[in-house]
Amino acid sequence: MAASTEAVAQHALRHHFATMEQQRQSTTLGMWIFLVTEIMFFGGLFTAYLIYRVAHPDVWEYASRHHMEFWLGTINTVILLCSSLTVALSVHAIQLGQRKICALLLFATVLMGFGFLGIKAKEYHQHYEDGTVPGAWWHMDIERPDGTKYPAPHEFQLFFYLYFVMTGLHALHVTIGIVLLGIIAVWAWQGKYGPEYHNPVHISGLYWHFVDLVWIFLFPLLYLIAGK
């Protein structure tokens, strides 16, 4: 078994690297650079969010209090936190040579990713029914204390524009992560990785942790504004 994993590692070593350790460090650095660009990308959206929230604090609070599904967002937060745990455990498992355990943990992560997207789809459908989808489907009303309703000002659409853009892009990243981890899981099950070579498992895990971290910021910014 040791000879087999060493052969896999030698086959995976690219010609422009002197050692497997150098290759691992280089690919890890490359992933961190990529994640920094992603942070800058989401940073622009967070900046826009901050500007408009400061400009319209009452609008943000009302929209969050009355139109955000707090418990669905909380469940999704728990799902992603658990998925980060399974990814971390998968990296540890492959470092010990437990390739099938690694694959099963990655498959579990993929399933949790699908669960997250399913709950998010349910939220989106609820927003469609409530009329809080900006554009042609927008028909949000605000209820007065006496029970009468009137159309929401245009400022409310700013909140939901940012909500759909930020959560939509995050959902896209989750989808990419599901595909990536699914492929890595299959290859891990087939024995393509081991203690000597597991860069793809480690790097894809870093990507998934980043996806989880973005949601950790999105959840309080969108769901906890009203102090629920």
C-alpha positions in Angstrom: 0.0 0.0 0.0 2.8 2.4 0.9 4.5 1.7 -2.5 1.2 2.3 -4.3 0.7 5.7 -2.6 4.3 6.7 -3.3 3.8 5.9 -6.9 0.7 8.1 -7.0 2.6 10.9 -5.4 5.5 10.6 -7.9 3.0 10.6 -10.8 1.3 13.7 -9.5 4.6 15.6 -9.1 4.8 18.1 -11.9 8.2 18.6 -13.7 8.6 22.3 -12.6 8.6 21.4 -8.9 11.6 19.8 -7.2 9.6 18.1 -4.4 6.1 17.2 -3.5 6.3 19.6 -0.5 7.3 22.5 -2.8 4.3 21.7 -5.1 2.0 21.6 -2.1 3.2 24.9 -0.8 2.9 26.5 -4.2 -0.6 25.3 -4.9 -1.7 26.3 -1.5 -0.3 29.8 -2.0 -2.1 30.0 -5.4 -5.4 29.1 -3.7 -4.9 31.8 -1.0 -4.2 34.4 -3.7 -7.4 33.3 -5.5 -9.3 33.6 -2.3 -7.9 37.1 -1.7 -9.4 38.2 -5.1 -12.7 36.6 -4.0 -12.6 38.6 -0.8 -12.1 41.8 -2.8 -15.0 40.8 -5.0 -17.4 40.3 -2.1 -15.8 43.3 -0.3 -17.3 45.6 -2.9 -20.8 44.2 -2.2 -20.3 44.5 1.5 -19.3 48.2 1.0 -22.4 48.9 -1.0 -24.4 47.2 1.7 -22.8 49.4 4.4 -23.5 52.6 2.5 -27.1 51.9 1.8 -27.7 50.5 5.3 -26.4 53.7 6.9 -28.5 55.8 4.5 -31.7 53.8 5.1 -31.5 52.1 8.5 -35.2 51.9 9.1 -35.8 50.4 5.7 -33.2 47.7 6.4 -34.6 46.9 9.8 -38.2 46.6 8.5 -37.3 44.4 5.5 -35.2 42.1 7.7 -37.8 41.9 10.5 -40.8 41.2 8.2 -39.4 39.5 5.1 -36.3 37.4 6.2 -36.9 33.8 7.2 -34.8 33.8 10.4 -35.1 30.1 11.2 -34.3 29.0 7.6 -31.2 31.2 7.7 -30.2 29.8 11.0 -30.6 26.2 9.8 -28.5 27.0 6.7 -25.8 28.4 9.0 -25.7 25.2 11.1 -25.6 23.2 7.9 -22.6 25.1 6.6 -20.8 25.0 9.9 -21.2 21.2 10.0 -20.0 20.9 6.4 -16.8 22.8 7.3 -16.3 20.2 10.0 -16.7 17.3 7.6 -14.3 18.9 5.1 -11.7 19.4 7.8 -12.1 15.8 8.9 -11.8 14.6 5.3 -8.4 16.3 5.0 -7.3 14.7 8.3 -8.5 11.3 7.1 -6.6 11.4 3.8 -3.4 12.5 5.7 -3.8 9.2 7.6 -4.3 7.2 4.4 -8.0 6.6 5.1 -9.2 7.3 1.6 -12.7 5.8 1.8 -13.4 7.7 5.0 -12.2 10.8 3.3 -14.5 10.2 0.4 -17.5 9.5 2.6 -16.9 12.7 4.5 -16.7 14.7 1.3 -19.9 13.0 0.1 -21.5 14.1 3.3 -20.3 17.7 2.7 -21.8 17.5 -0.8 -25.2 16.4 0.6 -25.1 19.3 3.1 -24.4 21.6 0.3 -27.5 20.4 -1.6 -29.4 20.8 1.6 -28.3 24.4 1.9 -29.3 25.1 -1.7 -32.7 23.5 -1.2 -33.5 25.7 1.8 -32.2 28.8 -0.1 -34.5 27.8 -3.0 -37.4 27.6 -0.6 -36.6 31.1 0.7 -36.4 32.5 -2.9 -39.8 31.0 -3.7 -41.2 32.6 -0.5 -39.9 36.0 -1.6 -41.5 35.5 -5.0 -44.8 34.8 -3.4 -44.4 37.8 -1.0 -43.6 40.1 -4.0 -40.2 41.0 -2.7 -38.2 40.1 -5.8 -37.0 43.4 -7.4 -38.2 44.1 -10.9 -41.3 42.9 -12.6 -42.3 40.7 -9.7 -42.1 43.4 -7.1 -45.3 44.2 -5.2 -44.2 44.5 -1.6 -46.7 46.3 0.8 -46.0 47.8 4.2 -48.6 47.4 6.9 -49.6 50.4 9.1 -50.4 50.0 12.8 -54.1 50.2 11.9 -53.8 47.2 9.5 -54.0 49.1 6.3 -51.3 48.7 3.7 -49.5 50.9 1.2 -46.8 50.2 -1.4 -43.3 50.1 -0.1 -41.0 53.0 -1.1 -38.3 52.3 -3.8 -35.6 52.2 -1.1 -36.9 48.8 0.0 -35.8 47.4 -3.4 -32.2 48.3 -2.6 -32.2 45.9 0.3 -33.6 43.1 -1.8 -31.4 43.8 -4.8 -28.4 43.4 -2.5 -29.9 40.4 -0.8 -30.4 38.5 -4.1 -27.1 39.5 -5.6 -25.1 38.6 -2.5 -26.9 35.4 -1.6 -27.2 34.5 -5.3 -23.4 34.8 -5.8 -22.8 32.9 -2.6 -25.2 30.1 -3.8 -23.2 30.0 -7.1 -20.0 29.5 -5.1 -21.7 26.7 -3.1 -22.7 25.0 -6.4 -19.2 25.2 -7.7 -17.9 23.8 -4.4 -20.4 20.9 -4.6 -19.2 19.9 -8.1 -15.5 20.3 -7.0 -15.9 18.3 -3.8 -18.0 15.6 -5.6 -15.2 15.1 -8.1 -12.6 15.0 -5.4 -14.6 12.5 -3.4 -14.9 10.1 -6.4 -11.1 10.3 -7.0 -10.4 9.8 -3.3 -12.5 6.7 -3.3 -10.6 5.5 -6.4 -7.3 5.8 -4.5 -5.8 8.8 -6.3 -4.9 10.5 -3.1 -3.0 9.4 0.0 -0.7 10.7 2.8 2.0 11.7 0.3 -0.3 13.4 -2.2 -3.6 15.1 -1.2 -3.2 18.6 -2.5 -6.6 18.7 -4.2 -8.4 17.6 -1.0 -6.6 20.3 1.0 -7.1 23.1 -1.6 -10.8 22.3 -2.3 -11.3 22.3 1.5 -9.9 25.8 1.7 -12.3 26.9 -1.0 -15.3 25.4 1.0 -14.2 27.1 4.2 -14.1 30.4 2.4 -17.7 29.8 1.1 -18.8 29.1 4.7 -17.0 32.2 6.0 -18.8 34.4 3.5 -22.2 33.1 4.8 -21.1 33.7 8.4 -21.0 37.4 7.4 -24.1 37.3 5.3 -26.3 35.7 7.9 -26.1 38.5 10.6 -26.0 41.3 8.0 -29.3 40.1 6.4 -31.2 38.1 9.0 -30.2 39.7 12.4 -30.6 43.4 11.7 -33.8 43.6 13.7 -32.2 41.9 16.7 -34.2 38.7 16.5 
